[in-house]
Structures are given as C-alpha cells and as structure tokens.
Amino acid sequence: MVVYVHSLLGMANAWLAHIYTPIEYGLLAYLLSILHPDPTTSKAIKVSIPVYLCTYAILKLFGTESTEMETINYLSRPVALFLIAGFSLTTLHKMRINAAKSQFVSPQFWILVGISSYYSASLVLDPFLYTKSIEILTQLVYTRAGLNILHNLLFTIGIYLAFESRPTEMLVKRDE
C-alpha cells in the first residue's frame, strides 16, 4: 500500500526495498530453518541470517550499495532472492525424500512450493526492473502480479490444510 500511494503521489518508493529486504530475508530464512528436516542444514540456514544481515550492513555502510531513495538494492536483493530460492528448494527436496505420505496433504509442501516458485521467478524477473522500456516494464508488472496471485493461492492452500488437519476442539475457544 505504501508503494502504491507513493507512486500515485509521484514520490520515490524504492527506499522501501532497503527496509523490506533484510526483514523479509530474516523471517523467511528462519521459517525455512524450522521447516528443514535436516538439523545440520537447518542450523546453517539460521547461521545465514546474521551473516546476511552483516553483509547487508557492510554493503550499505561502505557505500558499495546505494541507500538513495530512488534506487533499489541491486546487490543485496538478488543475494537474498538466491538464498531464499535455494533454501526453499532444498527444503522441499529433502521433505519429499523423507515423506512417508503424499505431499499434497502437507501444508508445508504448499507453502514451500509458493516460496520456491516466487523467489526463483523473481531471480529471473528482477534484473528487468532496470529497463527504460515501457513495454518490458508493463509485461513485468503483469507477470509479477500473476506470480503474486499464484504465491498467495499456494500459501492459502497451505494455511487451509494446516487448519483442516487440526482437531476442531483446538480451533474453538472453550469457556472453562
């Protein structure tokens, strides 16, 4: 909403990516560390959080990556996308190998498919954000909108399955 309002008012909104990226990375990496079935890999994913945040801070502090309001984070964002895509794909793969039952009833499966598809596609699409071509930017907006819809639908399926698998009495607050 903030990005949309800023764009309507003709104000720079790229600065939001400077705030959003480290928060997004930290939260998603932590989630993926919880979901990953291998304890060693899970720990490595958790360790990546402070490493990424320190690298992010160093890039900003030494001016390697711009902090201007009109520019997006062109170094740290692709690294975050690459790591999240990789972590989600390896987690999905490891869960599939360890699965005793069909993955289609697993909430984690749908959430991981949503994360991996969105972040893998973003790795390919984000470099085109720098083009001056209106035609390419228009197609990029439509493609990203479709990806967002798919991402949200997959998350919705995962959340629905998570609530469906819980006993009904856990969902109803008891007055005792």
Backbone as a printed PyTorch tensor [residue, N CA C, xyz], in Angstrom:
tensor([[[  0.8280,  -1.1890,   0.0000],
         [  0.0000,   0.0000,   0.0000],
         [  0.8740,   1.2550,   0.0000]],

        [[  1.9380,   1.2230,   0.7880],
         [  2.8200,   2.3960,   0.8600],
         [  3.4590,   2.6460,  -0.5050]],

        [[  3.8990,   1.5810,  -1.1790],
         [  4.4940,   1.7170,  -2.5080],
         [  3.4770,   2.3110,  -3.4710]],

        [[  2.2510,   1.8160,  -3.4270],
         [  1.1990,   2.2920,  -4.3280],
         [  0.8890,   3.7590,  -4.0790]],

        [[  0.7350,   4.1460,  -2.8310],
         [  0.4360,   5.5440,  -2.5030],
         [  1.5900,   6.4480,  -2.9380]],

        [[  2.8100,   6.0200,  -2.6740],
         [  3.9680,   6.8090,  -3.0990],
         [  3.9960,   6.9810,  -4.6180]],

        [[  3.6790,   5.9100,  -5.3510],
         [  3.7000,   6.0110,  -6.8110],
         [  2.5880,   6.9190,  -7.3160]],

        [[  1.4190,   6.8890,  -6.6820],
         [  0.3290,   7.7800,  -7.0740],
         [  0.6920,   9.2510,  -6.8520]],

        [[  1.4470,   9.4950,  -5.7980],
         [  1.8450,  10.8670,  -5.4780],
         [  3.1210,  11.2910,  -6.2040]],

        [[  3.6850,  10.3890,  -7.0010],
         [  4.9020,  10.7010,  -7.7390],
         [  6.1390,  10.7420,  -6.8520]],

        [[  6.0640,  10.0880,  -5.7050],
         [  7.1860,  10.0730,  -4.7670],
         [  8.0140,   8.7960,  -4.9540]],

        [[  9.2920,   8.8920,  -4.6310],
         [ 10.1790,   7.7250,  -4.7170],
         [  9.7100,   6.6640,  -3.7220]],

        [[  9.6880,   5.4170,  -4.1690],
         [  9.2730,   4.3350,  -3.2750],
         [ 10.2780,   3.1970,  -3.2260]],

        [[ 11.3670,   3.3180,  -3.9650],
         [ 12.3730,   2.2510,  -3.9920],
         [ 13.0420,   2.0740,  -2.6280]],

        [[ 13.0540,   3.1090,  -1.8110],
         [ 13.6910,   3.0450,  -0.4970],
         [ 13.0700,   1.9710,   0.3920]],

        [[ 11.8210,   1.6260,   0.1190],
         [ 11.1620,   0.5950,   0.9250],
         [ 11.8600,  -0.7580,   0.7930]],

        [[ 12.4500,  -1.0170,  -0.3750],
         [ 13.1710,  -2.2800,  -0.5620],
         [ 14.3740,  -2.3600,   0.3620]],

        [[ 14.9680,  -1.2220,   0.7040],
         [ 16.1130,  -1.2110,   1.6160],
         [ 15.7030,  -1.6480,   3.0240]],

        [[ 14.4770,  -1.3850,   3.3880],
         [ 13.9590,  -1.7790,   4.7000],
         [ 13.3810,  -3.1950,   4.6390]],

        [[ 12.6480,  -3.4600,   3.5780],
         [ 11.9200,  -4.7130,   3.4380],
         [ 12.8410,  -5.9240,   3.2640]],

        [[ 13.8960,  -5.7950,   2.4660],
         [ 14.7410,  -6.9380,   2.1230],
         [ 15.3630,  -7.6340,   3.3340]],

        [[ 16.0220,  -6.9170,   4.2560],
         [ 16.6090,  -7.6520,   5.3910],
         [ 15.5560,  -8.2780,   6.3130]],

        [[ 14.4170,  -7.6140,   6.4610],
         [ 13.3370,  -8.1690,   7.2870],
         [ 12.7780,  -9.4250,   6.6230]],

        [[ 12.5080,  -9.3310,   5.3250],
         [ 11.9950, -10.4670,   4.5590],
         [ 12.9670, -11.6440,   4.6250]],

        [[ 14.2480, -11.3610,   4.4100],
         [ 15.2390, -12.4390,   4.4340],
         [ 15.2780, -13.1130,   5.8090]],

        [[ 15.3470, -12.3160,   6.8520],
         [ 15.4260, -12.8740,   8.2010],
         [ 14.2350, -13.7480,   8.5380]],

        [[ 13.0430, -13.2700,   8.2380],
         [ 11.8320, -14.0360,   8.5570],
         [ 11.7230, -15.3190,   7.7280]],

        [[ 11.9720, -15.2120,   6.4180],
         [ 11.8470, -16.3990,   5.5710],
         [ 12.9390, -17.4210,   5.8560]],

        [[ 14.1640, -16.9620,   6.0750],
         [ 15.2430, -17.9060,   6.3960],
         [ 14.9420, -18.6130,   7.7140]],

        [[ 14.4090, -17.8870,   8.6780],
         [ 14.0640, -18.5200,   9.9520],
         [ 12.9530, -19.5630,   9.7510]],

        [[ 11.9250, -19.2170,   8.9830],
         [ 10.8500, -20.1660,   8.6840],
         [ 11.4030, -21.4090,   7.9920]],

        [[ 12.2580, -21.2050,   7.0100],
         [ 12.8260, -22.3420,   6.2830],
         [ 13.7280, -23.1930,   7.1780]],

        [[ 14.3980, -22.5660,   8.1340],
         [ 15.2260, -23.3410,   9.0620],
         [ 14.3620, -24.2310,   9.9560]],

        [[ 13.1820, -23.7640,  10.2760],
         [ 12.2480, -24.5680,  11.0830],
         [ 11.6810, -25.7230,  10.2530]],

        [[ 11.3720, -25.4430,   8.9850],
         [ 10.7630, -26.4600,   8.1310],
         [ 11.7530, -27.5080,   7.6350]],

        [[ 13.0300, -27.1690,   7.5740],
         [ 14.0020, -28.1160,   7.0110],
         [ 14.1810, -29.3130,   7.9520]],

        [[ 14.0360, -30.5360,   7.4180],
         [ 14.1020, -31.7190,   8.2820],
         [ 15.5170, -32.1080,   8.7340]],

        [[ 16.5510, -31.6130,   8.0610],
         [ 17.9210, -31.9650,   8.4340],
         [ 18.4670, -30.9400,   9.4330]],

        [[ 18.8350, -31.3600,  10.6460],
         [ 19.2920, -30.4200,  11.6740],
         [ 20.5410, -29.6220,  11.2740]],

        [[ 21.4550, -30.2330,  10.5540],
         [ 22.6740, -29.5360,  10.1510],
         [ 22.3570, -28.4200,   9.1540]],

        [[ 21.5420, -28.7260,   8.1710],
         [ 21.1480, -27.7170,   7.1880],
         [ 20.2930, -26.6510,   7.8480]],

        [[ 19.4220, -27.0520,   8.7450],
         [ 18.5910, -26.1010,   9.4700],
         [ 19.4550, -25.0910,  10.2220]],

        [[ 20.4800, -25.5890,  10.8760],
         [ 21.3880, -24.7060,  11.6100],
         [ 22.1360, -23.7750,  10.6550]],

        [[ 22.5550, -24.2970,   9.5140],
         [ 23.2580, -23.4750,   8.5200],
         [ 22.3590, -22.3500,   8.0090]],

        [[ 21.0840, -22.6530,   7.8100],
         [ 20.1440, -21.6240,   7.3620],
         [ 20.0080, -20.5480,   8.4420]],

        [[ 19.9220, -20.9660,   9.7050],
         [ 19.8410, -19.9900,  10.7990],
         [ 21.0950, -19.1280,  10.8730]],

        [[ 22.2550, -19.7410,  10.6810],
         [ 23.5260, -19.0020,  10.7190],
         [ 23.5920, -17.9930,   9.5720]],

        [[ 22.9400, -18.3090,   8.4530],
         [ 22.9650, -17.3960,   7.3100],
         [ 22.2840, -16.0620,   7.6150]],

        [[ 21.3850, -16.0520,   8.5820],
         [ 20.6520, -14.8180,   8.8820],
         [ 21.5910, -13.7160,   9.3710]],

        [[ 22.3570, -13.9300,  10.4500],
         [ 23.2600, -12.8470,  10.8630],
         [ 24.3610, -12.5650,   9.8320]],

        [[ 24.7950, -13.6040,   9.1030],
         [ 25.8180, -13.3930,   8.0670],
         [ 25.2640, -12.4670,   6.9850]],

        [[ 24.0450, -12.7540,   6.5290],
         [ 23.4200, -11.9080,   5.5040],
         [ 23.2110, -10.4890,   6.0340]],

        [[ 22.6970, -10.3610,   7.2430],
         [ 22.4260,  -9.0290,   7.7980],
         [ 23.7080,  -8.2270,   7.9690]],

        [[ 24.7920,  -8.8710,   8.3770],
         [ 26.0830,  -8.1750,   8.4940],
         [ 26.5880,  -7.7520,   7.1160]],

        [[ 26.4850,  -8.6410,   6.1500],
         [ 26.8930,  -8.3170,   4.7800],
         [ 26.0570,  -7.1580,   4.2470]],

        [[ 24.7780,  -7.2010,   4.5100],
         [ 23.8630,  -6.1300,   4.0850],
         [ 24.3050,  -4.7970,   4.6890]],

        [[ 24.5860,  -4.8060,   5.9870],
         [ 25.0060,  -3.5760,   6.6670],
         [ 26.3320,  -3.0660,   6.1120]],

        [[ 27.2620,  -3.9650,   5.8610],
         [ 28.5630,  -3.5600,   5.3160],
         [ 28.4050,  -2.9410,   3.9270]],

        [[ 27.5710,  -3.5550,   3.0930],
         [ 27.3200,  -3.0010,   1.7580],
         [ 26.7680,  -1.5800,   1.8490]],

        [[ 25.9010,  -1.3530,   2.8060],
         [ 25.2910,  -0.0240,   2.9650],
         [ 26.2740,   0.9600,   3.5970]],

        [[ 26.9650,   0.5400,   4.6450],
         [ 27.8600,   1.4430,   5.3710],
         [ 29.0400,   1.9200,   4.5280]],

        [[ 29.5870,   1.0400,   3.6950],
         [ 30.7440,   1.4100,   2.8880],
         [ 30.3650,   1.9540,   1.5160]],

        [[ 29.0630,   2.1260,   1.2660],
         [ 28.6100,   2.7280,   0.0190],
         [ 28.7190,   1.8350,  -1.2010]],

        [[ 28.9380,   0.5470,  -0.9970],
         [ 29.0060,  -0.3840,  -2.1260],
         [ 27.6350,  -0.4910,  -2.7900]],

        [[ 26.6090,  -0.4190,  -1.9830],
         [ 25.2360,  -0.4280,  -2.4900],
         [ 24.5670,   0.8610,  -2.0410]],

        [[ 23.9220,   1.5130,  -2.9640],
         [ 23.3070,   2.8070,  -2.6980],
         [ 22.1910,   2.7190,  -1.6590]],

        [[ 22.0460,   3.7810,  -0.9040],
         [ 20.9270,   3.8990,   0.0380],
         [ 19.9760,   5.0190,  -0.3840]],

        [[ 20.1290,   5.4910,  -1.6200],
         [ 19.2890,   6.5770,  -2.1040],
         [ 17.8270,   6.1350,  -2.2010]],

        [[ 16.9420,   7.0930,  -2.0120],
         [ 15.5090,   6.7940,  -2.0190],
         [ 15.0040,   6.3610,  -3.3890]],

        [[ 15.7220,   6.7130,  -4.4500],
         [ 15.2660,   6.4140,  -5.8110],
         [ 15.8040,   5.0860,  -6.3540]],

        [[ 16.6760,   4.4180,  -5.6130],
         [ 17.2690,   3.1740,  -6.1220],
         [ 16.9020,   1.9890,  -5.2370]],

        [[ 16.7730,   0.8510,  -5.8850],
         [ 16.5270,  -0.3750,  -5.1300],
         [ 17.8640,  -1.0180,  -4.7990]],

        [[ 17.8590,  -1.9630,  -3.9150],
         [ 19.0940,  -2.6330,  -3.5100],
         [ 19.4670,  -3.6930,  -4.5500]],

        [[ 20.3320,  -3.2960,  -5.4740],
         [ 20.6820,  -4.1020,  -6.6390],
         [ 21.7130,  -5.1870,  -6.3550]],

        [[ 22.3430,  -5.1840,  -5.1950],
         [ 23.2770,  -6.2520,  -4.8150],
         [ 22.6810,  -7.1800,  -3.7600]],

        [[ 22.1970,  -6.6030,  -2.6910],
         [ 21.7160,  -7.4270,  -1.5740],
         [ 20.3970,  -8.1310,  -1.8860]],

        [[ 19.5480,  -7.5380,  -2.6850],
         [ 18.2610,  -8.1740,  -3.0200],
         [ 18.4610,  -9.4560,  -3.8340]],

        [[ 19.2660,  -9.4350,  -4.9090],
         [ 19.4750, -10.6970,  -5.6470],
         [ 20.1140, -11.7910,  -4.7890]],

        [[ 21.0020, -11.4140,  -3.8850],
         [ 21.6120, -12.4100,  -2.9980],
         [ 20.5320, -13.0240,  -2.1060]],

        [[ 19.6670, -12.1860,  -1.5530],
         [ 18.5730, -12.6860,  -0.7080],
         [ 17.6420, -13.5920,  -1.5160]],

        [[ 17.2960, -13.1760,  -2.7330],
         [ 16.4280, -13.9980,  -3.5830],
         [ 17.0760, -15.3560,  -3.8690]],

        [[ 18.3470, -15.3420,  -4.1940],
         [ 19.0720, -16.5760,  -4.4980],
         [ 19.0930, -17.5090,  -3.2910]],

        [[ 19.4130, -16.9630,  -2.1260],
         [ 19.4790, -17.7900,  -0.9170],
         [ 18.1120, -18.3560,  -0.5380]],

        [[ 17.0870, -17.5190,  -0.5490],
         [ 15.7340, -17.9900,  -0.1980],
         [ 15.2610, -19.0370,  -1.2000]],

        [[ 15.4800, -18.7890,  -2.4950],
         [ 15.0850, -19.7800,  -3.5080],
         [ 15.8290, -21.0960,  -3.2680]],

        [[ 17.1160, -21.0240,  -3.0290],
         [ 17.9050, -22.2320,  -2.7890],
         [ 17.4930, -22.9660,  -1.5320]],

        [[ 17.3110, -22.2220,  -0.4460],
         [ 16.9000, -22.8530,   0.8150],
         [ 15.5210, -23.5040,   0.6820]],

        [[ 14.6000, -22.8220,   0.0100],
         [ 13.2470, -23.3770,  -0.1140],
         [ 13.2440, -24.6160,  -1.0130]],

        [[ 14.0240, -24.5900,  -2.0790],
         [ 14.0870, -25.7580,  -2.9680],
         [ 14.7560, -26.9470,  -2.2880]],

        [[ 15.8250, -26.7040,  -1.5300],
         [ 16.4710, -27.8220,  -0.8340],
         [ 15.5780, -28.3660,   0.2810]],

        [[ 14.8610, -27.4940,   0.9530],
         [ 13.9340, -27.9410,   1.9930],
         [ 12.8140, -28.7750,   1.3770]],

        [[ 12.2760, -28.2960,   0.2740],
         [ 11.2210, -29.0300,  -0.4320],
         [ 11.7400, -30.3930,  -0.8970]],

        [[ 12.9240, -30.4070,  -1.4490],
         [ 13.5220, -31.6650,  -1.9240],
         [ 13.7410, -32.6440,  -0.7640]],

        [[ 14.2980, -32.1600,   0.3210],
         [ 14.5720, -33.0300,   1.4790],
         [ 13.2670, -33.5520,   2.0830]],

        [[ 12.2460, -32.6930,   2.1520],
         [ 10.9460, -33.1440,   2.6750],
         [ 10.3470, -34.2190,   1.7670]],

        [[ 10.5180, -34.0420,   0.4680],
         [  9.9860, -35.0210,  -0.4860],
         [ 10.6750, -36.3700,  -0.3150]],

        [[ 11.9710, -36.3480,  -0.1240],
         [ 12.7310, -37.5950,   0.0630],
         [ 12.2920, -38.3020,   1.3480]],

        [[ 12.0530, -37.5260,   2.4120],
         [ 11.7070, -38.1000,   3.7170],
         [ 10.2170, -38.4000,   3.8670]],

        [[  9.3950, -38.0540,   2.8780],
         [  7.9440, -38.1590,   3.0120],
         [  7.4840, -39.6050,   3.0710]],

        [[  6.6650, -39.8850,   4.0590],
         [  6.0650, -41.2120,   4.1860],
         [  4.6900, -41.2400,   3.5260]],

        [[  4.0950, -40.0580,   3.3440],
         [  2.7650, -39.9740,   2.7410],
         [  2.7820, -38.9430,   1.6170]],

        [[  1.6670, -38.8000,   0.9690],
         [  1.5490, -37.8530,  -0.1310],
         [  1.8260, -36.4250,   0.3430]],

        [[  2.6180, -35.7050,  -0.4090],
         [  2.9620, -34.3250,  -0.0650],
         [  1.7990, -33.3630,  -0.2910]],

        [[  0.8170, -33.7660,  -1.0940],
         [ -0.2770, -32.8740,  -1.4310],
         [ -1.1960, -32.5620,  -0.2580]],

        [[ -1.0800, -33.3010,   0.8290],
         [ -1.8780, -33.0130,   2.0210],
         [ -1.0500, -32.2900,   3.0870]],

        [[  0.1950, -32.0110,   2.7750],
         [  1.0880, -31.3520,   3.7210],
         [  1.0380, -29.8320,   3.5350]],

        [[  0.6850, -29.0910,   4.5940],
         [  0.6940, -27.6180,   4.4790],
         [  2.0770, -27.0790,   4.1310]],

        [[  3.1180, -27.7030,   4.6830],
         [  4.4800, -27.2480,   4.4150],
         [  4.8160, -27.3560,   2.9250]],

        [[  4.3220, -28.4100,   2.2810],
         [  4.5780, -28.5980,   0.8510],
         [  4.0750, -27.3970,   0.0580]],

        [[  2.8420, -26.9920,   0.2870],
         [  2.2510, -25.9010,  -0.4790],
         [  2.9330, -24.5630,  -0.1860]],

        [[  3.2930, -24.3510,   1.0520],
         [  3.9880, -23.1130,   1.4100],
         [  5.3720, -23.0880,   0.7670]],

        [[  6.0730, -24.2060,   0.7960],
         [  7.3980, -24.2720,   0.1690],
         [  7.3280, -24.1260,  -1.3470]],

        [[  6.3180, -24.6990,  -1.9760],
         [  6.1500, -24.5280,  -3.4190],
         [  5.8910, -23.0520,  -3.7300]],

        [[  5.0810, -22.3940,  -2.9060],
         [  4.8180, -20.9670,  -3.0990],
         [  6.0830, -20.1300,  -2.9600]],

        [[  6.8460, -20.3860,  -1.9140],
         [  8.0900, -19.6390,  -1.6910],
         [  9.0850, -19.9040,  -2.8140]],

        [[  9.3040, -21.1750,  -3.1260],
         [ 10.3250, -21.5010,  -4.1300],
         [  9.9490, -20.9770,  -5.5170]],

        [[  8.6880, -21.0650,  -5.8990],
         [  8.2940, -20.5720,  -7.2260],
         [  8.4110, -19.0560,  -7.3050]],

        [[  7.9770, -18.3610,  -6.2730],
         [  8.0290, -16.8980,  -6.2970],
         [  9.4670, -16.3910,  -6.3050]],

        [[ 10.3030, -16.9130,  -5.4290],
         [ 11.6720, -16.4030,  -5.3160],
         [ 12.5560, -16.8640,  -6.4670]],

        [[ 12.3100, -18.0390,  -7.0170],
         [ 13.0590, -18.4810,  -8.1990],
         [ 12.7000, -17.6130,  -9.4070]],

        [[ 11.4230, -17.3490,  -9.5930],
         [ 10.9980, -16.4880, -10.7050],
         [ 11.4920, -15.0560, -10.5180]],

        [[ 11.5160, -14.5810,  -9.2880],
         [ 12.0000, -13.2220,  -9.0210],
         [ 13.4720, -13.0640,  -9.3890]],

        [[ 14.2380, -14.1320,  -9.2360],
         [ 15.6450, -14.0950,  -9.6450],
         [ 15.7820, -13.7690, -11.1230]],

        [[ 14.8650, -14.2740, -11.9250],
         [ 14.9000, -14.0510, -13.3610],
         [ 14.2910, -12.6890, -13.7180]],

        [[ 13.2180, -12.3170, -13.0450],
         [ 12.4890, -11.1010, -13.4160],
         [ 13.0900,  -9.8060, -12.8770]],

        [[ 13.6340,  -9.8320, -11.6890],
         [ 14.1020,  -8.5910, -11.0550],
         [ 15.1500,  -7.8130, -11.8510]],

        [[ 16.0680,  -8.4570, -12.5650],
         [ 17.0230,  -7.6560, -13.3440],
         [ 16.3630,  -6.7560, -14.3900]],

        [[ 15.1830,  -7.1130, -14.8370],
         [ 14.4930,  -6.2950, -15.8320],
         [ 13.8620,  -5.0330, -15.2340]],

        [[ 13.9030,  -4.9000, -13.9170],
         [ 13.3740,  -3.6870, -13.2860],
         [ 14.1700,  -2.4460, -13.6790]],

        [[ 15.3670,  -2.6320, -14.2160],
         [ 16.2360,  -1.5090, -14.5490],
         [ 16.0610,  -1.0070, -15.9790]],

        [[ 15.1860,  -1.6400, -16.7350],
         [ 14.9950,  -1.2430, -18.1250],
         [ 14.1960,   0.0580, -18.2270]],

        [[ 14.4190,   0.7640, -19.2960],
         [ 13.6690,   2.0030, -19.5590],
         [ 12.4970,   1.7390, -20.5040]],

        [[ 12.3920,   0.5140, -20.9990],
         [ 11.3470,   0.1570, -21.9480],
         [ 10.0040,   0.0100, -21.2380]],

        [[  9.0570,   0.8170, -21.6250],
         [  7.7110,   0.7720, -21.0400],
         [  7.0440,  -0.5670, -21.3450]],

        [[  7.2700,  -1.1030, -22.5370],
         [  6.6600,  -2.3830, -22.9110],
         [  7.1500,  -3.5110, -21.9950]],

        [[  8.4480,  -3.5490, -21.7720],
         [  9.0040,  -4.5960, -20.9040],
         [  8.5170,  -4.4110, -19.4710]],

        [[  8.5090,  -3.1650, -19.0020],
         [  8.0400,  -2.9000, -17.6350],
         [  6.5740,  -3.2730, -17.4650]],

        [[  5.7700,  -3.0070, -18.4690],
         [  4.3430,  -3.3610, -18.4050],
         [  4.1830,  -4.8770, -18.3130]],

        [[  4.8920,  -5.6140, -19.1480],
         [  4.8300,  -7.0690, -19.0930],
         [  5.3620,  -7.5970, -17.7630]],

        [[  6.3950,  -6.9480, -17.2550],
         [  6.9570,  -7.3330, -15.9610],
         [  5.9330,  -7.1560, -14.8440]],

        [[  5.2030,  -6.0530, -14.8730],
         [  4.1720,  -5.8020, -13.8610],
         [  3.0980,  -6.8880, -13.9210]],

        [[  2.6490,  -7.2260, -15.1160],
         [  1.6310,  -8.2700, -15.2580],
         [  2.1520,  -9.6430, -14.8240]],

        [[  3.3800,  -9.9410, -15.1890],
         [  3.9690, -11.2280, -14.8040],
         [  4.1270, -11.3240, -13.2960]],

        [[  4.6160, -10.2540, -12.6870],
         [  4.7830, -10.2590, -11.2250],
         [  3.4340, -10.3300, -10.5190]],

        [[  2.4290,  -9.6830, -11.0720],
         [  1.0850,  -9.7610, -10.4830],
         [  0.5850, -11.2050, -10.5270]],

        [[  0.7930, -11.8730, -11.6500],
         [  0.4090, -13.2900, -11.7550],
         [  1.1680, -14.1540, -10.7690]],

        [[  2.4570, -13.8930, -10.6170],
         [  3.2630, -14.6320,  -9.6440],
         [  2.7730, -14.3930,  -8.2210]],

        [[  2.4310, -13.1540,  -7.9200],
         [  1.9060, -12.8420,  -6.5830],
         [  0.6040, -13.5710,  -6.3240]],

        [[ -0.2550, -13.6180,  -7.3160],
         [ -1.5260, -14.3330,  -7.1610],
         [ -1.2600, -15.8200,  -6.9240]],

        [[ -0.3790, -16.4170,  -7.7410],
         [ -0.0370, -17.8330,  -7.5650],
         [  0.5830, -18.0750,  -6.1920]],

        [[  1.4990, -17.2410,  -5.7990],
         [  2.1680, -17.3270,  -4.4980],
         [  1.1310, -17.2940,  -3.3730]],

        [[  0.2060, -16.3620,  -3.4400],
         [ -0.8200, -16.2330,  -2.4010],
         [ -1.7920, -17.4100,  -2.4100]],

        [[ -2.1340, -17.9230,  -3.5860],
         [ -3.0120, -19.1010,  -3.6520],
         [ -2.3440, -20.3230,  -3.0270]],

        [[ -1.0730, -20.5170,  -3.3180],
         [ -0.3550, -21.6580,  -2.7390],
         [ -0.2510, -21.5190,  -1.2240]],

        [[  0.0030, -20.3080,  -0.7390],
         [  0.0190, -20.0780,   0.7120],
         [ -1.3480, -20.3490,   1.3140]],

        [[ -2.3980, -19.9190,   0.6240],
         [ -3.7610, -20.1240,   1.1160],
         [ -4.0700, -21.6150,   1.2340]],

        [[ -3.6650, -22.3970,   0.2370],
         [ -3.8710, -23.8500,   0.3050],
         [ -3.1380, -24.4150,   1.5140]],

        [[ -1.8920, -23.9820,   1.7210],
         [ -1.1180, -24.4620,   2.8650],
         [ -1.7620, -24.1100,   4.1910]],

        [[ -2.2330, -22.8920,   4.3130],
         [ -2.8760, -22.4610,   5.5600],
         [ -4.1880, -23.2120,   5.7650]],

        [[ -4.9530, -23.3870,   4.7000],
         [ -6.2050, -24.1390,   4.7930],
         [ -5.9390, -25.5710,   5.2730]],

        [[ -4.9460, -26.2080,   4.6770],
         [ -4.6200, -27.5840,   5.0750],
         [ -4.1240, -27.6440,   6.5180]],

        [[ -3.4040, -26.6200,   6.9530],
         [ -2.9180, -26.5930,   8.3410],
         [ -4.0930, -26.5260,   9.3120]],

        [[ -5.0740, -25.6950,   9.0020],
         [ -6.2310, -25.5870,   9.8860],
         [ -7.1520, -26.7890,   9.7670]],

        [[ -7.2340, -27.3720,   8.5920],
         [ -8.0870, -28.5350,   8.3900],
         [ -7.5610, -29.7490,   9.1550]],

        [[ -6.2480, -29.8400,   9.2920],
         [ -5.6610, -31.0040,   9.9620],
         [ -5.7150, -30.9080,  11.4790]],

        [[ -6.0450, -29.7500,  12.0150],
         [ -6.1320, -29.5860,  13.4720],
         [ -7.5010, -30.0650,  13.9580]],

        [[ -7.5400, -30.6550,  15.1120],
         [ -8.8430, -31.0440,  15.6680],
         [ -9.7220, -29.8110,  15.8900]],

        [[-10.9970, -29.9760,  15.6420],
         [-11.9400, -28.8710,  15.7590],
         [-11.9330, -28.2530,  17.1520]],

        [[-11.7990, -29.0770,  18.1860],
         [-11.8410, -28.5290,  19.5410],
         [-10.6650, -27.5900,  19.8210]],

        [[ -9.5740, -27.7180,  19.0580],
         [ -8.4420, -26.8060,  19.2490],
         [ -8.7520, -25.4340,  18.6500]],

        [[ -9.6310, -25.3870,  17.6460],
         [ -9.9580, -24.1330,  16.9880],
         [-11.0260, -23.3440,  17.7230]],

        [[-11.8200, -24.0200,  18.5470],
         [-12.9020, -23.3610,  19.2840],
         [-12.4070, -23.0550,  20.6880]],

        [[-12.5380, -21.8100,  21.0700],
         [-12.1210, -21.3980,  22.4090],
         [-13.1330, -21.9270,  23.4380]],

        [[-12.6210, -22.5970,  24.4060],
         [-13.5030, -23.1640,  25.4310],
         [-13.6510, -22.1780,  26.5950]],

        [[-14.8400, -22.0690,  27.0710],
         [-15.1120, -21.2560,  28.2580],
         [-15.1440, -22.1770,  29.4640]],

        [[-14.0110, -22.2420,  30.1550],
         [-13.9600, -23.1380,  31.3220],
         [-13.7550, -22.3510,  32.5770]]])
